[in-house]
Amino acid sequence: MEQEANAFAASILMPDHLLIKELEKIEFDLCSEDDIKHLAEIFDVSSTAMYYRIRNSGLFQF
């Protein structure tokens, strides 16, 4: 239940369509702390929250 709540909150704070829009503006590298920090600042969330949002979004193959 907590995971569902976290996923719901993340989708509200960092919606897919806006996340994709920002990712298209840069050459994003999931291993780049600077890229994650930059996106986190745009969405006003922590770098950790941004990392997990992108990782769990299904936008990248791991």
SEVO-20198 format. One line per field, with one value per atom (N, C-alpha, C): atom name; residue in one letter; x, y, z; residue number from 0. Coordinates in pm, 1 decimal, padded with zeros to 6 digits, m for minus. Each point is the difference from the previous one (the first is absolute). Layout:
<nodes>
a = [CA,...] $
r = [A,...] $
c1 = [X,...] $
c2 = [Y,...] $
c3 = [Z,...] $
k = [NUM,...] $
</nodes>
This chain:
<nodes>
a = [N,CA,C,N,CA,C,N,CA,C,N,CA,C,N,CA,C,N,CA,C,N,CA,C,N,CA,C,N,CA,C,N,CA,C,N,CA,C,N,CA,C,N,CA,C,N,CA,C,N,CA,C,N,CA,C,N,CA,C,N,CA,C,N,CA,C,N,CA,C,N,CA,C,N,CA,C,N,CA,C,N,CA,C,N,CA,C,N,CA,C,N,CA,C,N,CA,C,N,CA,C,N,CA,C,N,CA,C,N,CA,C,N,CA,C,N,CA,C,N,CA,C,N,CA,C,N,CA,C,N,CA,C,N,CA,C,N,CA,C,N,CA,C,N,CA,C,N,CA,C,N,CA,C,N,CA,C,N,CA,C,N,CA,C,N,CA,C,N,CA,C,N,CA,C,N,CA,C,N,CA,C,N,CA,C,N,CA,C,N,CA,C,N,CA,C,N,CA,C,N,CA,C,N,CA,C,N,CA,C,N,CA,C,N,CA,C] $
r = [M,M,M,E,E,E,Q,Q,Q,E,E,E,A,A,A,N,N,N,A,A,A,F,F,F,A,A,A,A,A,A,S,S,S,I,I,I,L,L,L,M,M,M,P,P,P,D,D,D,H,H,H,L,L,L,L,L,L,I,I,I,K,K,K,E,E,E,L,L,L,E,E,E,K,K,K,I,I,I,E,E,E,F,F,F,D,D,D,L,L,L,C,C,C,S,S,S,E,E,E,D,D,D,D,D,D,I,I,I,K,K,K,H,H,H,L,L,L,A,A,A,E,E,E,I,I,I,F,F,F,D,D,D,V,V,V,S,S,S,S,S,S,T,T,T,A,A,A,M,M,M,Y,Y,Y,Y,Y,Y,R,R,R,I,I,I,R,R,R,N,N,N,S,S,S,G,G,G,L,L,L,F,F,F,Q,Q,Q,F,F,F] $
c1 = [00082.0,m00082.0,00087.4,00108.2,00090.0,00063.9,00037.5,00059.1,m00098.8,m00125.2,m00102.5,m00016.6,00003.0,m00011.5,00118.8,00119.0,00120.1,m00007.4,m00043.6,m00011.1,m00103.2,m00111.0,m00104.7,00053.0,00066.3,00055.5,00102.9,00085.4,00102.1,m00063.8,m00107.6,m00064.6,m00069.0,m00040.0,m00059.6,00108.2,00107.8,00107.5,00084.5,00014.0,00085.5,m00074.5,m00103.0,m00079.8,00082.5,m00035.9,00073.4,00017.8,m00107.8,00008.9,00097.0,00005.3,00094.3,00141.9,00012.1,00131.9,00060.4,m00079.3,00048.3,00040.7,m00079.0,00030.4,00137.1,00027.7,00128.9,00114.7,m00025.7,00104.2,00039.9,m00094.7,00028.9,00087.7,00001.7,00078.6,00149.5,00034.4,00140.2,00039.5,00128.5,00049.6,00011.4,m00107.3,m00008.9,00079.7,00071.1,00074.9,m00040.8,m00062.3,m00047.1,00114.9,00119.5,00116.6,00058.0,m00052.2,00050.0,m00074.2,00071.4,m00059.7,m00046.2,00075.5,m00036.2,m00131.8,m00020.3,m00125.0,m00118.9,00016.6,m00107.2,m00029.0,00105.2,m00016.3,m00070.0,00037.2,m00062.6,m00150.7,m00038.3,m00142.1,m00072.1,00067.5,m00060.1,m00030.0,00088.9,m00022.4,m00119.2,m00013.4,m00111.7,m00133.1,m00005.5,m00124.7,m00011.3,00101.0,00000.8,m00019.6,00079.1,00001.3,00145.1,00020.0,00136.3,00060.8,00130.8,00070.6,m00034.3,m00015.9,m00034.9,m00137.5,m00096.3,m00134.0,00002.5,00077.7,00010.5,00063.7,00105.3,00068.0,m00098.8,m00073.1,m00093.2,m00116.7,m00044.2,m00109.6,00041.6,00119.0,00048.0,00024.4,00061.3,00031.2,m00127.4,m00104.7,m00125.2,m00098.5,00035.5,m00093.2,m00016.8,00095.9,m00004.8,00050.4,00052.7,00050.2,00135.6,00071.4,00133.3,00003.5,00075.3,00018.9,00125.1,m00011.7,00113.7,00036.8] $
c2 = [m00118.7,00118.7,00126.5,m00004.3,00115.9,00022.7,m00107.6,00014.4,00062.5,m00039.2,00059.4,00148.1,00035.6,00140.7,00079.9,m00056.6,00068.4,00017.8,m00102.9,00007.8,00105.5,00004.4,00098.6,00141.7,00021.8,00132.9,00040.6,m00093.5,00029.9,00038.2,m00069.4,00031.5,00136.0,00044.4,00133.1,00108.4,m00022.5,00099.5,00004.8,m00115.6,m00011.7,m00078.4,00059.8,m00072.2,m00042.6,m00114.9,m00054.5,00101.4,00066.6,00090.2,00115.7,00050.5,00108.2,m00053.6,m00116.6,m00061.8,m00028.4,m00056.2,m00029.1,00128.7,00103.5,00130.1,00050.8,m00009.5,00046.4,m00091.7,m00129.4,m00095.0,00022.0,00040.6,00025.5,00123.1,00088.1,00123.0,m00021.8,m00109.7,m00025.2,m00140.5,m00023.0,m00135.6,m00064.2,m00060.8,m00049.6,m00127.4,m00004.9,m00118.6,m00031.2,m00116.3,m00038.0,m00008.4,m00021.3,m00008.7,00137.1,00103.8,00135.2,00066.1,00023.4,00068.8,00140.3,00064.7,00135.5,00000.9,m00098.3,m00007.2,m00023.8,m00090.0,m00030.0,00121.4,00065.1,00118.5,00111.8,00017.9,00102.2,m00024.7,m00123.1,m00032.9,00013.7,m00039.3,00011.2,00146.4,00089.3,00142.5,00052.1,m00046.1,00042.7,m00040.0,m00122.7,m00051.5,00025.6,00064.1,00034.0,m00123.9,m00102.7,m00123.6,m00034.1,m00097.9,m00041.4,m00077.3,m00002.8,m00077.6,m00147.9,m00047.3,m00140.7,m00030.4,00088.5,m00019.4,00000.1,00089.4,00007.6,m00126.5,m00046.1,m00122.3,m00116.7,m00019.5,m00112.5,00018.7,00122.8,00025.8,m00039.3,00040.7,m00032.8,m00150.1,m00055.5,m00143.7,m00084.0,00041.3,m00076.4,00039.2,00097.8,00051.7,m00093.3,m00086.2,m00085.7,00069.2,00121.0,00073.4,m00049.9,m00069.0,m00051.1,m00150.7,m00068.0,m00144.2,m00022.1,m00083.6,m00028.6,m00144.9] $
c3 = [00000.0,00000.0,00000.0,00075.3,00003.9,m00136.6,m00068.6,m00133.4,m00098.6,00010.6,m00086.2,00028.9,00127.2,00038.3,m00052.3,00010.7,m00050.7,m00151.1,m00070.7,m00146.0,m00039.9,00071.8,m00027.7,00021.8,00111.6,00030.0,m00105.2,m00038.8,m00100.4,m00133.0,m00037.6,m00127.5,00003.3,00118.0,00011.9,m00004.6,00073.7,00007.0,m00127.0,m00064.9,m00118.4,m00108.0,m00061.0,m00098.9,m00121.8,m00055.0,m00114.0,m00112.5,m00038.9,m00115.7,00024.6,00121.9,00030.0,00016.0,00057.0,00015.3,m00136.7,m00090.1,m00135.2,m00070.8,00015.9,m00062.0,00045.7,00129.5,00052.6,m00041.8,m00004.2,m00041.5,m00145.2,m00083.3,m00141.3,m00020.1,00098.0,m00011.4,00023.8,00066.5,00034.2,m00044.9,m00009.7,m00022.7,00136.9,00044.3,00136.3,00019.2,00113.6,00041.0,00143.4,00021.3,00132.8,00100.3,m00047.8,00089.2,00033.0,m00061.6,00022.7,00115.8,00108.1,00114.7,m00038.6,m00087.3,m00043.1,m00076.6,m00088.5,m00075.9,00093.0,00094.4,00094.6,00087.3,00047.1,00083.8,m00077.1,m00125.4,m00084.8,m00012.0,m00030.5,m00011.4,00134.0,00106.4,00133.6,00033.1,m00038.6,00024.9,m00080.7,m00122.3,m00084.2,00062.6,00052.9,00057.0,00150.4,00056.1,00142.6,00088.5,m00029.8,00078.5,00031.8,00084.8,00033.1,m00116.9,m00004.1,m00102.2,00011.3,00121.2,00021.7,m00058.3,00025.9,m00054.1,m00152.7,m00058.1,m00145.6,m00055.9,00063.0,m00045.9,m00004.3,00107.7,00005.2,m00095.6,m00019.1,m00093.8,m00140.7,m00040.0,m00133.8,m00011.6,00100.7,m00001.0,m00007.4,00069.1,00004.4,m00109.9,m00080.7,m00100.5,m00119.4,m00023.2,m00117.8,m00125.4,00014.6,m00115.3,m00047.3,00087.9,m00032.7,00022.2,m00083.0,00017.2,00084.1,00103.4,00086.9,m00011.3] $
k = [0,0,0,1,1,1,2,2,2,3,3,3,4,4,4,5,5,5,6,6,6,7,7,7,8,8,8,9,9,9,10,10,10,11,11,11,12,12,12,13,13,13,14,14,14,15,15,15,16,16,16,17,17,17,18,18,18,19,19,19,20,20,20,21,21,21,22,22,22,23,23,23,24,24,24,25,25,25,26,26,26,27,27,27,28,28,28,29,29,29,30,30,30,31,31,31,32,32,32,33,33,33,34,34,34,35,35,35,36,36,36,37,37,37,38,38,38,39,39,39,40,40,40,41,41,41,42,42,42,43,43,43,44,44,44,45,45,45,46,46,46,47,47,47,48,48,48,49,49,49,50,50,50,51,51,51,52,52,52,53,53,53,54,54,54,55,55,55,56,56,56,57,57,57,58,58,58,59,59,59,60,60,60,61,61,61] $
</nodes>
